Amino acid sequence: MDAESAPQFEQKSNACIEEGVTSLVVDLGALTYISSMGLRSFISVAKTLQDKGGALRICRLTGLVKQVFEITGLISTFPIYESVESALIGG
Amino acid sequence: MTMAAKAASLKAILEFVRKGAMEASLPESRIGELELVIEEIVMNACNHAYPDDAGVVTITYSVPTPGELSVEVADQGVEFNPLTAEPPDLTLDLGRRPIGGLGILLMKTLATSLTYRRECGWNRLTLGISAGS
């Protein structure tokens, strides 16, 4: 998820939000790379969802992606879950 | 190599730097971190060096010793030293968190060394990355 692909995530998420979705679960189990442009998209979408009373729930962080969330403190900012199932049930 | 300073150039730049990483025998986990730092440096140059006009970035690398790679990213844009930027406040909750500002933190944390110099109209950021840390 880099400078080229992050805007696609943001566009698709915003399309869901425009259709009335207020919470999204993002499964990052297969994601091996994320830069600050990807983080920027997550923060932007999460803020929009929070304003609508919902949340961006992130699950299955591994490897470099988990490391990036730890370095930036976002591991404490977002609701993070170990599995898709727990994210769907969660908060 | 010299490329247009835009996101579409990233893929070719990362492929070029990956060659250097292979020559330096960096482990795969470290190559992922290297690519992340390079993306942050190049996107910084795109966004800050040339805010209005199109420009180019020049990337060179060397292998000072086995297990160590040095990469320089240079541009001729507006003078900008990312290493002097204010660090972000990581304790803010989501509502008060700015959307951006994390790239410089990532490059500083993951690089083994980072140095900036302004030289004859060029911004030159040199990244050192070693196998071990």
Backbone of each chain as ProteinMPNN parsed JSONL, in Angstrom:
{"seq_chain_A": "MDAESAPQFEQKSNACIEEGVTSLVVDLGALTYISSMGLRSFISVAKTLQDKGGALRICRLTGLVKQVFEITGLISTFPIYESVESALIGG", "coords_chain_A": {"N_chain_A": [[0.864, -1.177, 0.0], [1.066, 1.808, -1.194], [2.211, 5.051, -2.371], [0.964, 5.045, -4.794], [-1.135, 3.151, -4.686], [-2.616, 3.678, -2.379], [-4.522, 5.845, -2.673], [-6.559, 4.508, -4.058], [-7.665, 2.75, -2.197], [-8.719, 4.617, -0.447], [-10.612, 5.893, -2.059], [-12.413, 3.779, -2.6], [-13.27, 3.169, -0.022], [-14.492, 5.579, 0.697], [-16.549, 5.563, -1.129], [-18.123, 3.486, -0.122], [-18.834, 4.642, 2.309], [-20.358, 6.774, 1.458], [-22.539, 5.381, 0.602], [-23.743, 4.802, 2.935], [-22.472, 3.206, 4.808], [-21.108, 2.84, 8.052], [-19.136, 1.679, 9.574], [-16.057, -0.008, 9.01], [-14.29, -3.034, 8.368], [-10.964, -3.855, 8.066], [-8.955, -6.16, 6.636], [-5.728, -6.931, 7.028], [-4.112, -9.065, 6.654], [-2.809, -10.121, 4.379], [-1.263, -8.111, 3.561], [1.888, -6.781, 2.853], [3.35, -4.502, 2.856], [3.439, -1.102, 3.721], [3.342, 2.375, 3.361], [3.81, 5.812, 4.495], [1.907, 7.101, 3.017], [-0.097, 5.223, 2.751], [-0.839, 5.012, 5.437], [-1.826, 7.555, 5.821], [-4.16, 7.449, 4.302], [-5.625, 5.544, 5.782], [-5.953, 6.935, 8.217], [-7.446, 9.125, 7.369], [-9.831, 7.923, 6.39], [-10.675, 6.67, 8.737], [-11.172, 8.861, 10.407], [-13.352, 10.019, 9.089], [-15.245, 7.976, 9.373], [-15.438, 7.896, 12.154], [-16.594, 10.366, 12.661], [-19.117, 9.808, 11.81], [-20.043, 8.232, 13.739], [-19.085, 5.683, 13.691], [-16.427, 3.278, 13.073], [-13.072, 2.513, 11.939], [-12.014, -0.624, 11.742], [-9.198, -2.553, 12.254], [-7.514, -5.489, 11.288], [-5.369, -8.383, 11.802], [-2.554, -7.66, 11.635], [0.771, -7.945, 10.485], [4.357, -8.572, 10.362], [6.276, -6.185, 8.552], [4.254, -4.331, 8.24], [2.908, -4.342, 10.697], [5.032, -3.448, 12.246], [5.305, -0.831, 11.251], [2.897, 0.31, 12.113], [3.388, 0.172, 14.828], [5.662, 1.842, 15.171], [4.608, 4.328, 14.495], [2.706, 4.72, 16.371], [0.11, 4.181, 15.786], [-0.967, 1.798, 16.377], [-2.091, 2.021, 18.8], [-3.991, 3.886, 18.344], [-5.948, 3.097, 16.511], [-8.719, 0.748, 16.588], [-7.561, -2.439, 16.967], [-7.467, -5.805, 15.873], [-7.082, -9.371, 16.312], [-8.183, -11.181, 14.541], [-10.417, -11.554, 11.695], [-12.945, -12.285, 12.464], [-13.107, -11.483, 15.179], [-12.856, -8.762, 14.775], [-15.176, -8.175, 13.394], [-17.087, -8.646, 15.327], [-16.238, -6.944, 17.274], [-16.236, -3.917, 19.257]], "CA_chain_A": [[0.0, 0.0, 0.0], [2.03, 2.89, -1.343], [1.695, 6.335, -2.872], [0.113, 4.809, -5.964], [-2.325, 2.339, -4.406], [-3.392, 4.171, -1.233], [-5.72, 6.593, -3.065], [-7.631, 3.582, -4.48], [-8.321, 2.306, -0.959], [-9.484, 5.74, 0.091], [-11.775, 6.11, -2.932], [-13.39, 2.698, -2.402], [-13.837, 3.331, 1.322], [-15.395, 6.73, 0.675], [-17.75, 5.154, -1.875], [-18.929, 2.717, 0.844], [-19.353, 5.581, 3.31], [-21.43, 7.536, 0.79], [-23.712, 4.495, 0.513], [-24.343, 4.685, 4.262], [-21.674, 2.372, 5.714], [-20.519, 3.661, 9.124], [-17.943, 1.005, 10.093], [-15.391, -0.879, 8.039], [-13.254, -3.93, 8.865], [-9.9, -3.973, 7.067], [-8.123, -7.331, 6.897], [-4.39, -6.659, 6.484], [-3.336, -10.304, 6.762], [-2.0, -10.376, 3.183], [-0.522, -6.885, 3.209], [3.292, -6.919, 3.271], [4.052, -3.222, 2.744], [2.633, 0.114, 3.823], [4.131, 3.591, 3.583], [3.029, 6.855, 5.173], [0.753, 7.431, 2.172], [-1.134, 4.274, 3.153], [-1.296, 5.412, 6.775], [-2.607, 8.782, 5.624], [-5.491, 7.026, 3.841], [-6.312, 4.909, 6.919], [-6.339, 7.969, 9.188], [-8.502, 9.929, 6.759], [-11.07, 7.137, 6.373], [-11.066, 6.45, 10.135], [-11.75, 10.121, 10.912], [-14.687, 10.168, 8.475], [-16.144, 6.998, 10.008], [-15.66, 8.314, 13.545], [-17.548, 11.491, 12.619], [-20.453, 9.242, 11.567], [-20.367, 7.366, 14.871], [-18.561, 4.328, 13.461], [-14.977, 3.105, 13.269], [-12.286, 1.677, 11.025], [-11.431, -1.695, 12.56], [-8.093, -3.157, 11.506], [-7.156, -6.794, 11.867], [-4.327, -9.26, 11.271], [-1.3, -6.976, 11.325], [1.963, -8.803, 10.592], [5.62, -8.164, 9.752], [6.636, -4.778, 8.386], [3.045, -3.509, 8.419], [2.738, -4.213, 12.146], [6.156, -2.609, 12.7], [4.984, 0.552, 10.89], [1.838, 0.748, 13.031], [3.996, 0.351, 16.153], [6.544, 3.026, 15.137], [3.811, 5.554, 14.376], [1.748, 4.786, 17.479], [-1.266, 3.952, 15.315], [-1.437, 0.542, 16.962], [-2.906, 2.423, 19.958], [-4.998, 4.859, 17.888], [-7.037, 2.35, 15.857], [-9.084, -0.54, 17.173], [-6.81, -3.493, 16.272], [-7.967, -7.13, 16.239], [-6.252, -10.489, 15.872], [-8.84, -11.937, 13.474], [-11.558, -10.895, 11.046], [-14.133, -12.585, 13.277], [-13.146, -10.605, 16.358], [-13.071, -7.39, 14.303], [-16.596, -8.036, 13.035], [-17.86, -8.596, 16.581], [-15.677, -5.924, 18.166], [-16.723, -2.636, 19.63]], "C_chain_A": [[0.907, 1.236, 0.0], [1.369, 4.134, -1.919], [0.759, 6.142, -4.062], [-1.201, 4.118, -5.606], [-3.194, 2.889, -3.284], [-4.633, 4.975, -1.652], [-6.875, 5.693, -3.5], [-8.403, 3.08, -3.268], [-9.236, 3.41, -0.437], [-10.754, 5.982, -0.747], [-12.84, 5.05, -2.695], [-14.057, 2.813, -1.035], [-14.848, 4.472, 1.329], [-16.675, 6.414, -0.098], [-18.686, 4.366, -0.958], [-19.597, 3.658, 1.845], [-20.502, 6.403, 2.704], [-22.698, 6.709, 0.654], [-24.338, 4.246, 1.874], [-23.591, 3.807, 5.245], [-21.048, 3.267, 6.79], [-19.319, 2.989, 9.798], [-17.371, 0.083, 9.023], [-14.384, -1.759, 8.768], [-12.233, -4.103, 7.75], [-8.986, -5.124, 7.474], [-6.765, -7.124, 6.223], [-3.49, -7.899, 6.508], [-2.419, -10.565, 5.577], [-1.181, -9.16, 2.77], [0.913, -6.991, 3.73], [4.019, -5.584, 3.32], [3.066, -2.078, 2.933], [3.564, 1.304, 4.096], [3.25, 4.638, 4.257], [1.829, 7.295, 4.329], [-0.41, 6.483, 2.47], [-1.715, 4.643, 4.507], [-2.197, 6.636, 6.687], [-4.048, 8.423, 5.2], [-6.282, 6.385, 4.984], [-6.815, 5.973, 7.898], [-7.505, 8.789, 8.643], [-9.847, 9.192, 6.795], [-11.59, 6.944, 7.805], [-11.709, 7.704, 10.729], [-13.17, 10.308, 10.368], [-15.679, 9.228, 9.155], [-16.459, 7.405, 11.448], [-16.678, 9.459, 13.618], [-18.979, 10.999, 12.409], [-20.861, 8.268, 12.665], [-19.861, 5.95, 14.724], [-17.063, 4.26, 13.695], [-14.371, 2.325, 12.112], [-11.607, 0.634, 11.9], [-10.408, -2.441, 11.721], [-7.71, -4.487, 12.141], [-6.003, -7.448, 11.109], [-3.094, -8.492, 10.763], [-0.135, -7.948, 11.458], [3.188, -8.07, 10.038], [5.864, -6.669, 9.721], [5.434, -3.868, 8.628], [2.786, -3.284, 9.913], [3.804, -3.283, 12.725], [5.857, -1.127, 12.432], [3.893, 1.114, 11.804], [2.4, 0.997, 14.432], [4.831, 1.629, 16.197], [5.728, 4.305, 15.212], [2.771, 5.7, 15.488], [0.314, 4.5, 17.06], [-1.84, 2.648, 15.856], [-2.307, 0.828, 18.2], [-4.052, 3.353, 19.553], [-6.218, 4.159, 17.288], [-7.464, 1.175, 16.72], [-8.446, -1.657, 16.337], [-7.28, -4.852, 16.781], [-7.059, -8.219, 15.65], [-6.852, -11.216, 14.676], [-9.986, -11.128, 12.876], [-12.798, -11.074, 11.916], [-14.224, -11.639, 14.468], [-13.359, -9.152, 15.953], [-14.536, -7.152, 13.965], [-17.466, -7.911, 14.282], [-17.525, -7.321, 17.36], [-16.413, -4.612, 18.199], [-17.718, -1.939, 18.795]], "O_chain_A": [[1.436, 1.647, 1.033], [0.144, 4.255, -1.951], [-0.124, 6.963, -4.31], [-2.253, 4.454, -6.149], [-4.39, 2.599, -3.235], [-5.694, 4.808, -1.051], [-8.039, 6.058, -3.338], [-9.63, 2.99, -3.294], [-10.375, 3.161, -0.041], [-11.828, 6.242, -0.203], [-14.026, 5.365, -2.599], [-15.26, 2.585, -0.902], [-15.931, 4.345, 1.9], [-17.748, 6.924, 0.225], [-19.902, 4.551, -1.006], [-20.769, 3.493, 2.185], [-21.494, 6.684, 3.376], [-23.8, 7.255, 0.596], [-25.352, 3.555, 1.97], [-24.011, 3.667, 6.393], [-20.516, 4.331, 6.475], [-18.566, 3.649, 10.515], [-18.104, -0.522, 8.24], [-13.699, -1.296, 9.681], [-12.586, -4.454, 6.624], [-8.329, -5.075, 8.514], [-6.667, -7.14, 4.996], [-2.268, -7.795, 6.398], [-1.359, -11.169, 5.742], [-0.49, -9.182, 1.752], [1.128, -7.26, 4.912], [5.164, -5.517, 3.767], [1.976, -2.094, 2.362], [4.449, 1.238, 4.949], [2.084, 4.379, 4.554], [0.845, 7.803, 4.867], [-1.571, 6.892, 2.445], [-2.928, 4.594, 4.707], [-3.203, 6.735, 7.39], [-5.016, 9.015, 5.679], [-7.474, 6.651, 5.138], [-7.958, 5.919, 8.352], [-8.441, 9.108, 9.376], [-10.867, 9.762, 7.181], [-12.792, 7.041, 8.054], [-12.685, 7.609, 11.473], [-14.075, 10.706, 11.101], [-16.802, 9.618, 9.475], [-17.595, 7.278, 11.905], [-17.512, 9.508, 14.522], [-19.937, 11.678, 12.779], [-21.872, 7.573, 12.557], [-20.176, 5.095, 15.551], [-16.498, 5.077, 14.422], [-15.055, 1.583, 11.407], [-10.733, 0.96, 12.703], [-10.707, -2.902, 10.619], [-7.597, -4.601, 13.362], [-5.71, -7.119, 9.96], [-2.662, -8.659, 9.623], [-0.058, -8.693, 12.435], [3.058, -7.07, 9.332], [5.686, -5.973, 10.721], [5.579, -2.766, 9.157], [2.483, -2.169, 10.336], [3.519, -2.445, 13.58], [6.122, -0.273, 13.278], [3.966, 2.27, 12.22], [1.957, 1.904, 15.136], [4.726, 2.409, 17.143], [6.103, 5.252, 15.904], [2.043, 6.692, 15.537], [-0.599, 4.569, 17.882], [-3.049, 2.422, 15.801], [-3.136, 0.009, 18.598], [-4.975, 3.579, 20.335], [-7.359, 4.56, 17.517], [-6.666, 0.657, 17.502], [-8.75, -1.807, 15.153], [-7.471, -5.033, 17.984], [-6.375, -8.017, 14.646], [-6.12, -11.805, 13.88], [-10.459, -10.155, 13.464], [-13.595, -10.151, 12.085], [-15.278, -11.064, 14.738], [-13.972, -8.386, 16.697], [-15.075, -6.073, 14.211], [-18.45, -7.171, 14.296], [-18.38, -6.711, 18.002], [-17.127, -4.256, 17.262], [-18.134, -0.829, 19.127]]}, "seq_chain_B": "MTMAAKAASLKAILEFVRKGAMEASLPESRIGELELVIEEIVMNACNHAYPDDAGVVTITYSVPTPGELSVEVADQGVEFNPLTAEPPDLTLDLGRRPIGGLGILLMKTLATSLTYRRECGWNRLTLGISAGS", "coords_chain_B": {"N_chain_B": [[20.404, 6.846, -11.406], [17.993, 8.883, -13.095], [14.853, 10.284, -12.588], [11.451, 11.357, -13.215], [10.036, 13.457, -10.725], [7.69, 12.073, -9.306], [4.867, 10.103, -8.162], [4.448, 7.981, -9.905], [6.947, 7.208, -10.698], [8.004, 5.671, -8.757], [8.025, 2.811, -8.755], [10.031, 2.025, -10.612], [12.221, 3.249, -9.42], [12.381, 1.894, -6.973], [12.939, -0.671, -7.877], [15.473, -0.263, -8.926], [16.924, 0.444, -6.613], [16.628, -1.875, -5.217], [18.306, -3.579, -6.578], [20.766, -2.635, -5.694], [20.53, -3.35, -3.031], [20.607, -6.104, -3.235], [23.191, -6.443, -4.171], [24.512, -5.626, -1.912], [23.923, -7.636, -0.264], [21.756, -7.526, 1.543], [19.37, -8.692, 3.951], [16.061, -10.014, 3.198], [14.043, -8.95, 4.861], [15.131, -6.562, 5.636], [15.316, -5.295, 3.219], [12.673, -4.675, 2.624], [12.229, -2.676, 4.528], [14.115, -0.832, 3.628], [12.992, -0.142, 1.131], [10.71, 1.127, 1.969], [11.76, 3.385, 3.295], [13.029, 4.641, 1.146], [10.807, 5.222, -0.48], [9.53, 7.1, 1.173], [11.451, 9.165, 1.224], [11.632, 9.87, -1.5], [8.971, 10.627, -2.078], [8.734, 12.748, -0.393], [10.538, 14.511, -1.588], [9.163, 14.886, -3.98], [6.842, 16.187, -3.072], [7.7, 18.397, -1.565], [9.983, 19.573, -2.749], [9.313, 20.268, -5.329], [6.791, 21.918, -5.434], [5.138, 23.25, -7.248], [6.079, 22.981, -9.892], [7.115, 20.579, -12.389], [9.741, 18.302, -11.74], [12.913, 16.605, -11.346], [14.28, 13.647, -9.777], [17.372, 12.364, -8.659], [18.918, 9.321, -8.246], [21.407, 7.544, -6.623], [23.528, 4.791, -5.774], [25.747, 3.023, -3.523], [27.942, 0.421, -2.386], [29.438, 0.394, 0.429], [30.639, -1.446, 2.204], [30.356, -5.04, 2.411], [27.033, -5.992, 3.245], [26.141, -3.52, 3.77], [24.507, -0.64, 2.594], [24.516, 2.369, 0.746], [22.528, 5.058, -0.149], [21.839, 7.798, -2.192], [19.525, 10.397, -2.537], [18.73, 12.942, -4.656], [17.651, 16.269, -5.413], [16.734, 19.219, -7.283], [15.145, 21.131, -6.224], [13.151, 23.309, -4.089], [14.859, 24.361, -1.172], [14.997, 22.01, 1.377], [15.166, 20.465, 4.398], [14.406, 17.513, 5.639], [15.109, 16.364, 8.021], [15.062, 18.151, 10.053], [12.485, 18.576, 10.702], [9.632, 18.999, 12.865], [8.949, 16.49, 15.286], [6.157, 14.188, 15.106], [3.258, 14.182, 17.324], [2.633, 11.357, 18.935], [0.815, 10.582, 20.745], [-1.672, 11.588, 20.47], [-5.256, 11.333, 20.194], [-7.443, 9.778, 17.738], [-9.188, 11.747, 16.682], [-7.774, 14.116, 16.972], [-5.463, 13.691, 15.647], [-3.209, 14.622, 13.078], [-3.594, 14.13, 9.502], [-1.345, 13.56, 7.994], [2.318, 13.503, 8.112], [3.871, 11.428, 9.091], [5.808, 10.197, 7.626], [8.479, 11.126, 7.753], [9.188, 10.408, 10.321], [9.126, 7.62, 10.02], [11.217, 7.21, 8.168], [13.413, 8.123, 9.621], [13.431, 6.353, 11.768], [13.795, 3.801, 10.636], [16.08, 3.872, 9.049], [19.618, 3.256, 9.092], [21.459, 5.29, 9.074], [21.115, 8.805, 8.357], [21.697, 11.586, 6.394], [21.689, 15.041, 5.581], [22.417, 17.436, 3.075], [22.761, 20.667, 1.629], [23.722, 21.64, -1.498], [25.151, 23.532, -3.896], [22.634, 24.281, -4.987], [21.338, 21.879, -4.88], [19.33, 19.547, -3.081], [20.483, 17.047, -1.037], [20.01, 13.955, 0.17], [21.253, 11.453, 2.097], [21.1, 8.077, 2.636], [21.921, 5.534, 4.863], [21.993, 2.07, 5.171], [22.091, -0.884, 6.972], [22.699, -4.41, 7.233], [22.244, -5.378, 9.762], [20.768, -3.61, 11.526]], "CA_chain_B": [[19.29, 6.992, -12.328], [17.23, 10.127, -12.944], [13.437, 10.031, -12.896], [10.519, 12.434, -12.886], [9.679, 13.45, -9.3], [6.252, 11.813, -9.132], [4.58, 8.779, -7.611], [4.523, 6.964, -10.955], [8.351, 6.799, -10.875], [8.438, 4.897, -7.581], [8.273, 1.402, -9.041], [11.353, 1.905, -11.247], [13.232, 3.645, -8.431], [12.511, 0.815, -5.994], [13.621, -1.781, -8.558], [16.882, 0.143, -9.022], [17.539, 0.377, -5.28], [16.627, -3.294, -4.83], [19.553, -4.143, -7.144], [21.829, -2.282, -4.752], [20.34, -4.153, -1.812], [21.074, -7.46, -3.536], [24.662, -6.362, -4.227], [24.996, -5.47, -0.533], [23.486, -8.847, 0.462], [20.845, -7.218, 2.654], [18.309, -9.691, 4.068], [14.769, -9.598, 2.616], [13.297, -8.113, 5.817], [15.759, -5.231, 5.624], [15.018, -4.693, 1.907], [11.346, -4.073, 2.767], [12.403, -1.418, 5.271], [14.829, 0.07, 2.711], [12.041, 0.354, 0.127], [9.819, 2.07, 2.658], [12.497, 4.638, 3.519], [13.221, 5.282, -0.165], [9.526, 5.823, -0.897], [9.284, 8.308, 1.977], [12.374, 10.22, 0.789], [11.277, 10.311, -2.858], [7.682, 11.341, -2.045], [9.052, 14.022, 0.256], [11.129, 15.355, -2.624], [8.081, 15.233, -4.925], [5.849, 17.095, -2.481], [8.278, 19.617, -0.999], [10.988, 20.2, -3.607], [8.693, 20.827, -6.538], [5.361, 22.047, -5.136], [4.376, 23.792, -8.376], [6.56, 22.569, -11.212], [7.656, 19.23, -12.526], [11.197, 18.244, -11.588], [13.449, 15.244, -11.373], [15.106, 13.182, -8.663], [18.501, 11.53, -9.094], [19.203, 8.323, -7.206], [22.643, 6.781, -6.818], [23.826, 3.955, -4.611], [27.052, 2.368, -3.456], [28.047, -0.607, -1.34], [30.73, 0.692, 1.08], [31.155, -2.735, 2.657], [29.284, -6.042, 2.317], [26.055, -5.864, 4.321], [25.852, -2.108, 3.985], [24.142, 0.06, 1.36], [24.366, 3.814, 0.862], [21.706, 5.567, -1.257], [21.628, 9.246, -2.165], [18.412, 10.92, -3.329], [19.028, 14.358, -4.851], [16.741, 17.04, -6.258], [17.145, 20.622, -7.44], [13.971, 21.932, -5.876], [13.206, 24.22, -2.951], [15.67, 23.813, -0.08], [14.16, 21.379, 2.413], [15.852, 19.442, 5.191], [13.355, 16.808, 6.39], [15.601, 15.884, 9.315], [14.825, 19.179, 11.075], [11.033, 18.721, 10.903], [9.124, 18.7, 14.21], [8.407, 15.128, 15.365], [4.709, 14.17, 15.363], [2.802, 13.754, 18.648], [2.031, 10.036, 18.717], [-0.122, 10.274, 21.834], [-2.982, 12.179, 20.18], [-6.287, 10.382, 19.761], [-7.739, 9.854, 16.299], [-9.831, 13.011, 16.331], [-6.809, 15.235, 16.965], [-4.283, 13.304, 14.857], [-3.18, 15.107, 11.689], [-3.654, 13.009, 8.547], [0.006, 13.238, 7.507], [3.422, 13.827, 9.016], [4.492, 10.236, 9.675], [6.845, 9.677, 6.73], [9.831, 11.465, 8.229], [9.403, 9.541, 11.488], [9.435, 6.267, 9.533], [12.562, 7.153, 7.562], [14.416, 8.289, 10.685], [13.448, 5.161, 12.628], [14.208, 2.575, 9.949], [17.415, 3.999, 8.448], [20.765, 3.151, 10.0], [21.954, 6.674, 9.15], [20.495, 9.731, 7.404], [22.334, 12.901, 6.444], [21.201, 15.983, 4.563], [23.225, 18.622, 2.793], [22.357, 21.512, 0.5], [24.984, 21.801, -2.203], [25.04, 24.115, -5.243], [21.255, 24.217, -5.47], [20.793, 20.51, -4.76], [19.061, 18.86, -1.811], [21.067, 15.702, -1.111], [19.719, 13.157, 1.368], [21.967, 10.177, 1.978], [20.577, 7.046, 3.538], [22.73, 4.345, 5.076], [21.182, 0.979, 5.744], [22.956, -2.048, 7.119], [21.97, -5.665, 7.384], [21.949, -5.722, 11.148], [19.853, -2.785, 12.307]], "C_chain_B": [[18.572, 8.313, -12.056], [15.804, 9.894, -13.425], [12.616, 11.279, -12.593], [10.123, 12.318, -11.414], [8.163, 13.313, -9.16], [6.045, 10.361, -8.715], [4.747, 7.676, -8.651], [5.962, 6.474, -11.186], [8.806, 5.816, -9.798], [8.837, 3.463, -7.926], [9.683, 1.21, -9.621], [12.465, 2.25, -10.257], [13.459, 2.513, -7.428], [13.204, -0.4, -6.605], [15.13, -1.506, -8.639], [17.582, -0.031, -7.67], [17.619, -1.076, -4.799], [17.875, -3.992, -5.377], [20.724, -3.869, -6.209], [21.756, -3.123, -3.494], [20.832, -5.58, -2.025], [22.612, -7.487, -3.575], [25.255, -6.28, -2.816], [24.635, -6.673, 0.334], [22.637, -8.511, 1.681], [19.78, -8.308, 2.735], [16.97, -9.124, 3.598], [13.994, -8.673, 3.56], [13.833, -6.677, 5.806], [15.47, -4.515, 4.3], [13.63, -4.035, 1.943], [11.431, -2.73, 3.478], [13.114, -0.38, 4.404], [13.855, 0.687, 1.71], [11.102, 1.386, 0.743], [10.517, 3.423, 2.855], [12.689, 5.38, 2.193], [11.922, 5.928, -0.643], [9.271, 7.126, -0.136], [10.182, 9.465, 1.51], [11.947, 10.774, -0.574], [9.968, 11.099, -2.838], [7.843, 12.698, -1.356], [9.615, 15.013, -0.753], [10.05, 15.801, -3.61], [7.193, 16.336, -4.343], [6.444, 18.428, -2.027], [9.225, 20.337, -1.969], [10.342, 20.914, -4.792], [7.187, 20.999, -6.316], [4.538, 22.514, -6.334], [4.776, 23.179, -9.715], [6.979, 21.109, -11.205], [9.169, 19.3, -12.36], [11.644, 16.807, -11.635], [14.159, 14.929, -10.056], [16.194, 12.277, -9.241], [18.871, 10.596, -7.946], [20.49, 7.592, -7.569], [22.85, 5.89, -5.593], [25.246, 3.422, -4.679], [27.017, 1.349, -2.332], [29.404, -0.405, -0.665], [31.429, -0.559, 1.588], [30.031, -3.75, 2.509], [28.337, -5.917, 3.517], [25.673, -4.426, 4.608], [25.591, -1.425, 2.644], [24.003, 1.541, 1.654], [23.599, 4.3, -0.368], [21.582, 7.077, -1.103], [20.472, 9.603, -3.084], [18.622, 12.43, -3.423], [17.965, 15.016, -5.732], [17.227, 18.486, -6.294], [15.994, 21.57, -7.114], [14.239, 22.877, -4.719], [14.024, 23.57, -1.834], [14.765, 23.257, 1.013], [14.959, 20.281, 3.106], [14.82, 18.714, 6.045], [13.793, 16.414, 7.796], [15.384, 16.909, 10.428], [13.328, 19.382, 11.342], [10.649, 18.344, 12.336], [8.603, 17.262, 14.257], [6.9, 15.15, 15.657], [4.399, 13.731, 16.789], [2.019, 12.447, 18.481], [0.99, 9.687, 19.776], [-1.531, 10.818, 21.549], [-4.001, 11.106, 19.797], [-6.653, 10.668, 18.309], [-8.297, 11.215, 15.889], [-8.849, 14.164, 16.196], [-5.543, 14.918, 16.156], [-4.312, 13.978, 13.492], [-3.145, 13.911, 10.734], [-2.246, 12.603, 8.103], [1.068, 13.439, 8.568], [4.149, 12.634, 9.599], [5.669, 9.71, 8.84], [8.255, 9.925, 7.237], [10.178, 10.623, 9.456], [9.806, 8.135, 11.037], [10.853, 6.205, 8.957], [13.644, 7.271, 8.633], [14.552, 7.02, 11.528], [14.089, 3.963, 11.932], [15.602, 2.659, 9.326], [18.491, 3.791, 9.509], [21.392, 4.531, 10.176], [21.256, 7.511, 8.089], [21.228, 11.06, 7.519], [21.798, 13.76, 5.304], [22.263, 17.044, 4.326], [22.643, 19.357, 1.59], [23.635, 21.899, -0.202], [24.727, 22.319, -3.615], [23.622, 23.966, -5.81], [20.617, 22.839, -5.401], [20.467, 20.18, -3.3], [19.632, 17.453, -1.959], [20.841, 14.981, 0.217], [20.365, 11.798, 1.184], [21.52, 9.224, 3.085], [21.604, 5.924, 3.642], [21.844, 3.272, 5.685], [22.064, -0.259, 5.811], [22.118, -3.272, 7.46], [21.459, -5.849, 8.814], [20.879, -4.899, 11.826], [19.113, -1.788, 11.426]], "O_chain_B": [[18.549, 8.797, -10.924], [15.577, 9.377, -14.519], [13.03, 12.141, -11.818], [9.902, 11.216, -10.912], [7.451, 14.29, -8.928], [6.92, 9.512, -8.887], [5.144, 6.561, -8.315], [6.164, 5.431, -11.808], [9.868, 5.204, -9.916], [9.857, 2.962, -7.451], [10.432, 0.34, -9.175], [13.522, 1.619, -10.257], [14.599, 2.211, -7.077], [13.97, -1.084, -5.926], [15.948, -2.405, -8.446], [18.682, -0.577, -7.592], [18.541, -1.458, -4.079], [18.434, -4.878, -4.731], [21.56, -4.737, -5.96], [22.776, -3.555, -2.957], [21.4, -6.193, -1.122], [23.243, -8.421, -3.081], [26.345, -6.79, -2.555], [24.991, -6.731, 1.511], [22.779, -9.137, 2.731], [19.328, -8.801, 1.702], [16.766, -7.91, 3.599], [13.359, -7.719, 3.109], [13.079, -5.715, 5.95], [15.388, -3.287, 4.257], [13.432, -2.968, 1.362], [10.783, -1.764, 3.078], [12.769, 0.801, 4.432], [13.887, 1.894, 1.468], [10.751, 2.384, 0.114], [9.927, 4.474, 2.607], [12.53, 6.599, 2.128], [11.934, 7.05, -1.151], [8.852, 8.126, -0.719], [9.729, 10.606, 1.412], [11.906, 11.987, -0.777], [9.859, 12.127, -3.506], [7.167, 13.668, -1.701], [9.235, 16.184, -0.781], [10.026, 16.96, -4.026], [6.838, 17.292, -5.033], [5.781, 19.464, -2.092], [9.263, 21.567, -2.004], [10.759, 21.999, -5.198], [6.39, 20.301, -6.942], [3.351, 22.199, -6.42], [3.928, 22.896, -10.561], [7.17, 20.498, -10.154], [9.801, 20.261, -12.799], [10.86, 15.903, -11.925], [14.578, 15.827, -9.326], [15.959, 11.526, -10.187], [19.106, 11.035, -6.82], [20.639, 7.086, -8.681], [22.388, 6.216, -4.499], [25.864, 3.377, -5.743], [26.168, 1.41, -1.443], [30.409, -0.955, -1.116], [32.639, -0.722, 1.431], [28.862, -3.366, 2.483], [28.78, -5.757, 4.654], [24.964, -4.145, 5.574], [26.342, -1.601, 1.685], [23.445, 1.93, 2.68], [23.975, 3.991, -1.499], [21.263, 7.578, -0.025], [20.424, 9.186, -4.241], [18.686, 13.119, -2.404], [17.45, 14.405, -6.668], [18.02, 18.916, -5.456], [15.894, 22.666, -7.665], [15.384, 23.202, -4.407], [13.897, 22.372, -1.582], [13.878, 23.951, 1.51], [15.371, 19.302, 2.484], [14.397, 19.24, 7.075], [12.957, 16.16, 8.663], [15.505, 16.581, 11.609], [12.949, 20.259, 12.118], [11.272, 17.472, 12.943], [7.879, 16.85, 13.349], [6.42, 16.029, 16.372], [5.177, 12.997, 17.398], [0.903, 12.432, 17.961], [0.36, 8.631, 19.716], [-2.468, 10.542, 22.298], [-3.661, 10.106, 19.163], [-6.227, 11.667, 17.73], [-7.909, 11.763, 14.857], [-9.063, 15.08, 15.402], [-4.666, 15.768, 16.001], [-5.333, 13.92, 12.806], [-2.72, 12.818, 11.11], [-1.99, 11.423, 7.863], [0.772, 13.533, 9.759], [4.963, 12.795, 10.508], [6.435, 8.869, 9.31], [9.119, 9.051, 7.162], [11.315, 10.18, 9.614], [10.718, 7.533, 11.605], [11.597, 5.262, 9.227], [14.671, 6.597, 8.559], [15.652, 6.66, 11.949], [14.833, 3.201, 12.551], [16.239, 1.631, 9.099], [18.292, 4.115, 10.68], [21.804, 4.902, 11.275], [20.853, 6.994, 7.047], [21.367, 11.601, 8.616], [21.496, 13.269, 4.216], [22.927, 17.493, 5.26], [22.107, 18.747, 0.664], [24.548, 22.433, 0.429], [24.146, 21.612, -4.438], [23.441, 23.576, -6.963], [19.474, 22.661, -5.821], [21.24, 20.5, -2.397], [19.298, 16.746, -2.91], [21.405, 15.35, 1.247], [20.062, 11.078, 0.232], [21.562, 9.533, 4.276], [22.096, 5.426, 2.629], [21.054, 3.533, 6.592], [22.703, -0.634, 4.828], [20.979, -3.164, 7.914], [20.382, -6.403, 9.038], [20.131, -5.439, 12.641], [18.298, -1.011, 11.923]]}, "name": "protein", "num_of_chains": 2, "seq": "MDAESAPQFEQKSNACIEEGVTSLVVDLGALTYISSMGLRSFISVAKTLQDKGGALRICRLTGLVKQVFEITGLISTFPIYESVESALIGGMTMAAKAASLKAILEFVRKGAMEASLPESRIGELELVIEEIVMNACNHAYPDDAGVVTITYSVPTPGELSVEVADQGVEFNPLTAEPPDLTLDLGRRPIGGLGILLMKTLATSLTYRRECGWNRLTLGISAGS"}
